[in-house]
Amino acid sequence: MKVYTKAILPIGFKANGLACGIKKSGKLDLALFDTRLPAKAACLFTTNKIQAAPIQLNKKHLKGDRQYHSIIVNSGNANCFTGEKGLRDAEESVKALAHTLGAKKESILVASTGIIGRRLPLLKIKRAIPELVKGLSRAGIDKAKKAIITTDTFTKEVTVKFNIGKRMVTICGVAKGAGMIAPHMATMLSFILTDAQISVGALKKALKAAVDQTFNCITVDGCMSTNDAVMVLANNAAGNPLIDINKNFVLFVQALKIVCLRLAKLIVLDAEGASKFIQIKVSRAKSFAEARQVALSIANSNLFKTAMYGENPNFGRIASAVGASGIEIKEKGLKVKVSPLNKKYIDVNVSINQGRASATVYTSDLTCEYIKINAEYN
């Protein structure tokens, strides 16, 4: 497998991004990922009980055995907590794109990110759609990856290329996210495009397996979003031997995990105001789920996170967070080892002496700058 730290679109995909006026700064705020070839889709969404209009609409479009062509994304406005009007706005933006593309509206998925509680500036989006479509190109991924970000300080992107049989398969992923990050999934959006020939059942199973150990293993502040989503489109253009649950599946999952983990780590590296990247590994647990639960208890502890920022070796905070995880743990079985705190990258290793399973979670420290960013965000 070859891993590239940039976005390289797979065969049959194009993209574009532009500024339609949602952001007062004039920065790019509308993106389109598109394939004219019929594609299969797999999506995972936030488990927040308050879900943005785009997620509600996507769930409708994902019912049944359909083919997909496009994902339209806006940043600067979450189109959440906007009621029936917000859902109609999402539907109208999709209808306008479908008309311009000459596609069925159900073949289009939609995503929004930004401020909650404001109506989507629908007219601005509809006016921009013809130009957005006209500018679609393979090089357009460079604009699209910028148009999806909000408080991010850099774009998140990765591409993996590998062979299935004699055919090269490409998986390209871009993401946004820097704050309000918690598992299931986070305030993040990730769009993954592949030319792999794969069954829809295998694609859905692969995405769940990949997300479980990547996007669901990161946290910045323990706050869950209303909009987060991971979306995958697979257009079969590579012409590789079919990937299904029983054939070539493990290799595809391996590549997809590489993409998801790279994007997940980049989100934590860009965590709002962060000065540390912290890897927490919990080992000797009864199961992966219990190991992850303990690791997340540490990662979401404000006392732990502020101690890491202050480079304060008060490891009682780690022991306390382990005990608060809800997992039955004996003090005499607990071992904690932490790498030097005066570095940007910190490793925390915790053994709980209960089994053979382990899990790794990625997080950041909690700084004064994080408070400033979120106190002023509106």
N, C-alpha and C positions, 0 to 999 in steps of 0.2 A: 504493500500500500504506500502511496505517496500522499503526504499531507502538505497543503499549501496554506500559508497564513494570509491568503487573500481570497476574495470571492471570484470564482471562475464558473460561469453559468454552464450547466450541462447542455447536451444537444437538444435543440428544439425550444429552448427558453430564451426570452427577452425580458428586459426590465426598463424602467424609467422612473425618474423622480423630478419634481419641480416644486416651486413655491406658489401656492394658490391664494395665500393671504390669511391662512388660519393663524400663523405665528406673527405677532406684531413685529418681530425682529426682521422679517423678510426672508428667514432661512427656509430651506426646503421642508415641505410639510405634507406632500402627497406622493405616494409611491405606488407602482404597479408591477407585479410579477405575472408573466403571461406565457402560455404555451398554446399554440394553435392546435397541437396534437391533443387528442383526448387523454386526460390524466386521471389517475386514481388519487384519492385524498385520504389522509388520516390526520385527525386533530385531537388535541387534548387541551382542555380549558380549565380556568380557575375553579376551585371548589367553593369560592365565596358565594354565599346565598344571595347577595346582591350582584347581579351580573349585567354588564353593559349591553346595550342594544345590539352591537355587532355579534356578540356571542349568541344571543337569543336567535338572531337571524341565521347565523351559521348552523345552528342545531337543526333548524328547519331544512336548510339546503342539504344537510348531510344525511337526511333520511332517505332510505331506498338505495338502489344500485344505480348511481349516476356517474357521469363523466364531468370533469372540471377543467377549467381553462385559466382562471385568473384569481389573483388575490389583490384587492385594492386596500391600501393602508393610509390612514391620515395620522399625523402627530399634532400635538397642541390642543386637542380636544378629545376627551374620552368618550363622548356620547353615552354617558352613564348617569343614572338617576335623572333621566329625562322623560320617563314614562312612555306612553303610547306615541307621543310626538317624536321621541328619539328613535323609536323602532321604525316609524314611517320615514324618518330622515335616512336611516340606514338603507331601507328598502328602495327609496328614491335614488340614492347614489348608485346602488347596484343596477337599477333599471336603466339609468342614464349610461352607465358603462356598457351594459349588455347591448343597448341600442347602437352605440358607437362601434362596438366590436362585431355586431351581428351574431351575438351569442345568446343562449338562454340565460335568464337571470339566475336560475338555480345552479348554473355552472360557475358562479362567481362567489368567492368567499371574501369577507371583509374584516378589517381590524382597525381599531382606533386606540390612541393613547394620548394622555394629557390630563387636563383639568376636568374634574368631575362636576356635574351639575349644570353645565352650559349647553344650550342647543348647538347642534352642529351647524356651521355656516354653509348650508346646503347649496345655496346659489353659487358661492365661490368654487365649490367642488365641481358642480355640474358644468360651470363655465370652463374649468381647467381640463376636463376629461378629454375633449378632442385633441388638445395639444399633448396630453399625457400619452394617449394611444399613438399618435403620430410619431412621437419620439422614441417609441420602443426599439431597443437594439440590444445586442449582447453587451456592448460597453455601458449601457444604461444602468447596469447593476451598481456602478460607482455613485450614481445619483440616488438610486433607490435606497441603498444602505444608509445614506445620510438623511434621507427624508423621513425615516422611521424613528429617529432618536428624539429624546426630550432633554433631560438633564445629563445625558451621557457626555463624556468629554472626548470619547473616540468611538469609532465604529467597531462593531464586532463581526468578524467574518472568518470563514475557514472553508477549505475545499479538500475533499479526499477523493483520490482516483485509485481504482483497483480493478483487477480482472476477474470476470466470471466466465469461465470457459476461455474463449479467445477474444472476447469483447471487453473493451474498456468501459467501466461504469463510473459515473461521476456523481458525487453528492456534495452540494454546495449549501452552506448555511449562513444566514445573517441574523443578527439579533439586536435588540435594544434592551437596556435595563441598567439601572445604577442605584436606585433607592426603592423603598417599599418592596423589599425582596424577602419572600418567605416561601417555603415549599408548598406545593399544590396550588399554583406553581410559583408565582412571584409577580412583581410588576415588571413583567418582561413580555416581549413578543419575539418569537423566533420563526423564521420562514426558511424551510428546508426544501430544496428542489433537487430532483434526481431524474436521470434518464433511464434508470433501471426498469427492466421488465419484471414486474412483481405482482403477485395476486393481492387483492385488497385485504384479505384476511391476514396475510403475512406482513403487509405494510403496517396495519394497525397493531399487530402483536409486536413487531419490531420497535415501533415508536414507543409503546408503553414500556418495553424492557429498557430502552435507551434512556428515557426520561426518568425512570425510577431511580437510576443510579447517577444521574447528572443534574438536570434542572431541579429535581426534587431533593437534591442534597446540597443546595446552596441557600444561604440566608444572609441578609445584610442587617435587617432591623426587626425581623419577625413579623412584619406587617404584610398581610395578603391583599393583593389587588382585586379589582372588579373586572379587569380587562385581559388578564394575561392568557396567552395562548401559544401553543406550538403547532404549526401547520406544515404538513408535508404534501407536496405534489409529485407524483411519479408518472412520467409520460411514455415509458416503454421504448424510447427512441434509441437506446443503446443496442437493442437487438440481441441481448445476452440470453442464454438459456434461462427459462422462467425460474424466478425465485418464488418458492412457496414454503409452507411450514416444514416440509420434508426435504427440500432441495435448495442448496446454496444459502439457506436462511442464516446460519451461524455467521458466515462471512459478511453478509449484509448488515446484520446486527452489530458486528464488531466495527464496521466502518461508520455506521450511524452513531454509535456510542462515542467514537472519536470526535465526530462533528459536534454532538451535543455537549460533551465534556469540555471541549475547547471553548465553545460559546459560553457555557456556564461559568467557567473560570474567568473569562474576560469580563463578564458582568460583575463578579466579585472584585476583580482588579480595579474596576471603575467605580466601585461603591462610593456613594456620595461622601465626600470629605475624608475618605479612608487613608490611613498611612501604613496599614499592615494588611497582608494577605495571609490568612490563617487556615491551615489544614488540620482538621481534627479527626484522628483515626481512633475508633473504639474497637478493640479486639477482644477475643475470647468471650463473645456473647452467645446466647442460645440461638439467635436468628439474626439475619440481616436487618429485619424490621426493628428488633430491640436495640441492636447496635446503633442504628440510625437515630432512634428515639433518644438514646443517651447523648449521642454526639450533638444533636440539635438542641438538647436542653442546655448544653454548654455554650453552643454557638449563639443562642438567643438570650443568654444571660447578660444584661446590661452591666452588671458588676464585673463579669469576666471581660467583656469587651472594653470597658473603660480601663481596666487593669492592664490590658494589652497595649492600649494607647499610651498609658503612663509608664509602660515598661516596668510595672510593679509585680514582682514575683510572689504575689499573694495567692498561692495555689489552693488555699482553702476555698476560694471561690469556685474552682473547678470541682472539688470534692462536693461542695454544697449543691452545685448544679447537677452533678451525677445523681445525688440522692433525691433531688426534686424531679427527676425524669419520669417517675412512676414505675420504673423497673426495680424489682426487689434485688438489692445489692448489699452484700456484706462488706463492712469496712475493711476487714482483714484481707479480702480478696481484691481490693482496689489498688492499682498502681498507676501513677501519673508521671509522665516524663515530658518536659517542655524544652524546646531548643532556645538558644539565647534570644532575649526579647529586644535587643538593640538592632535587630535586622528587620528588613521589610517582610521577608518570608519567614513565618513561624510555624513550626510543627508541634502539635499537641498529641501525644500518644497516651491513650487510656486503656488499661486492661482491667476487665471486671471478673475474670476467672469463673465463667459460667458455662462456656461451650467453645465452639470452634469458629463461629461466624464473626464477621467484621464489617464495618461500614466506614466510609470516609465522607466527611462533610466539609464544605468550604465556606469561610466567612471572613469578615473584616473587623477592624476595631471600630469603636464608636468615639468620634472626635467632636470638638467644638464646631468644626466646619460643617459637620452633618446637621447639627442643630440650626446653624445659620441658614443653610440651604433650605431646609424644610420649614423654618419659621417665616421665610420670605416668599415661599412658593405659592403663587396664586394666579 
